[in-house]
Amino acid sequence: MSRIGKIPIKLPNNVTVTFSNERVVHVNGPKGALSQLIDPAITVKIEKDVVVLERKLNQKTHKALHGLYRSLLQNMVIGVSEGYRKTLELVGVGYKASVQNNVLELSLGYSHGIFFAVPTEIVVNAEMMKGKNPLVYLEGTDKQLVGQIAAKLRALRKVEPYKGKGIRFLGEQIRRKAGKSTAK
């Protein structure tokens, strides 16, 4: 049995889980609503405040799907009750960030500004304080979407290992290189 798949999902008081046509699971909570299509090999049972997933066969692919769908449902429950948040830090001289109408405007040392349209499901905020690096906050209910947007933003200016300039997650440790040594 899948170790992850057999763990029951405990539902908070303000979260409800429902089915539609036996294959789509809907999760509603105070932060929003999410839905997920479930493979026919996996059955979902809801009891009071616990959701349990079971698989019909003991094949390798069904074992993998068992753990996958359990993790997806767990992430949905956490997303609609608490939400997910990623913080990106812009490290570099002259790097700036501002938000207008869910469009993130970035100045990352290129000859032009970068305009990044953020999906409406994600709330984006930018904070610039004097003497500190600009911060970009991404919040949403869908863990995958928040992570994907954060990864796309990070790819706009990857962190280089010599000076550490670029876009990084807040608190991320960057492996630094020594650079050239002077010949004597």
N, C-alpha and C positions, 0 to 999 in steps of 0.2 A: 504494500500500500504506500502511496505517496506520503512522505512525512509532512509536507506542507499541505497537501490536499485534504488530509484527514483532520486537520485542526479546525474546529468550528469557529465561525465568525460571530462575535458577540455584537449585537446591535445596540447603540445608545438609545435612550428614551425618545429622542426627537427624530429618529431615522426610521423610515418604512421601506420595506422591500416587497415588490409585487411582480407578478408574471403577466405577460400578454402572449397569447398563442403558444404557450409552453416552451418557447425558445428564447424569448427576450426578457431579461431581468431589468426592472426599473428600480432605481434607488432614489428616494426623495429625502431631503433634509433641509435644515435652515439655510444652508449656503446655496442650494440649488438642486437640480435633478440630473441624473446620469442614467444611461441605459447601455446594456451590453448583450450582444447576441451570443448565446451559449451553444456549443457543439452538441448534437444529439447523443453523443456517447456519455455525456455528463448529465446527471439529474440533480436538481436543486430542491432541497426541502427546507421549508421555513417553519420553525417551531417557536412560539412566543417571541423571545428576543435573541434567538440563535438561528443562523443559517448554516446548513450542512450540505456539502457536495459529495456525491458518490458517483462512481463510474460503473458502467455495466460490464465491461470486459477487463481482463488483466493484461492487455497488450501494452507494449512499450509506448506507443503513441498515446494511448488512453491514459497511461500513468503521467505522461508529460502534460497532457491537457488538464488532468485533474488538478495538479499543482498550479498550472497557469491560470485557470479560471478562478480558483480560490484566491490567488493573489490579486487578480483583477477586481474581484468583488470586494475584497478587503480594502483595496485602494479607493474604490468608489465610496465605500462606507466612510472612510476617513475623510475623503474629499468633500462630501456633502455635509459632514458634521463639523470638521475643523478647517478644512481647506489646506492647500499646499502653497508654500512661499519659497521663492529663490531670490537671493540677493547677489547682484553682480557688481563688481568694483572695477572702475575704469582707472588704470594706473598709467600715467604718462603726462607730460607737460602739454597743457592746452586741451586736454581731453574734456569734453563737455557732453551733457545729456539734458534734454528737455522733452516734455510730453505735451501734445496738444491734440485733442480729439482721438485718443488711442493711437496716435502716430508718434513714434519715438524718433526724435531727431538727435543724431549723434555726430560729434566732431571728434574724429579719431586720428588726426594727424595726416589725413589724406588731403588732396587738393580740393576736395568737394565734401559737402556734408552728406551724411547717410540718413535717409528717411526709411524707417522700418514700421510697416503697418502691422499692428498687433491685433489678433483676433478679438472679437467682442467678449468671448468667454474669459479672457485674461484681463485683469486690472493691472495696469503698469503705472508706476510712479518713479520720478527721478528726483534725487536730492543732491544739491550741490552746496557744500559748506566751505567757507574760506579756510584754506590751509589743510583741507582734507580731500581725498580722492572722491570724485562723483560716484554715487551709488544709484543703481537701477533695481527697483523692487518689482517682481512678478508674482501675482497672486491669482489663484484659480482653484476650481474644484477637480479638474482632470489632471492627475499626476503626469500622465504621458505628455499632454499638451504643454504644461508648464515647463517640463524638462526639455521638450523639443524646441520651444521658443528660446529658452536659456542657452541651449547648445548652438542655435543659429546665431544669436547675438554674440556669443563667445567666438564663433568662427569668423566674425567680421574683422577682428584684430586679435590673432592668437598671441599668447604671451611668449615673448622671446626670452631665451635663457640667460642673456648677458646682462641686460639692465632690468629685466622683469617688467617691461612695458607691455600693455595689452589689456584685454578684458579677462577677468578671472572671477571665480566665485569668492564671496566674502570668506576670509579665513583660509583659503586654499594655499597650500605650501607649494612653491615653485622651485624646481631644481635649478640652481644657478651654476653657470660655468665661469671659470676664472678669466677667460679671455686671453689676449696676447700678453706675453711676458716680455719685458724689455731685454734686448740683447746687450751684453756688456763685454 
